[in-house]
Amino acid sequence: MRSIVFTPAATRQWTKLSPAVRARIGARLEAFAATGHGDVKVLKGRAGARLRVGDWRVIFDQNDETIVVAAVGHRREIYD
């Protein structure tokens, strides 16, 4: 299982989410870290990939040991 690390900006975004949304996103993020499976797509014109959880998105970079979360937010705001 890969470890999950948040950038300072992603940590601020994470703390602003409701507990229910955090639980949903956290469960999917942990599942992706453990299995490598999920609704993940490599982004064009931007470094990294995105994990989709309903209307919420997690933008991240990954290597063999670590997933670095760069941003967490609603789909209408995350790509700005």
PyMOL commands that set and color helices and strands:
alter all, ss='L'
color gray80, all
select helices_A, chain A and resi 8-16+19-35+75-78
alter helices_A, ss='H'
color red, helices_A
select strands_A, chain A and resi 3-6+40-42+49-53+56-62+66-74
alter strands_A, ss='S'
color yellow, strands_A
deselect
rebuild
show_as cartoon
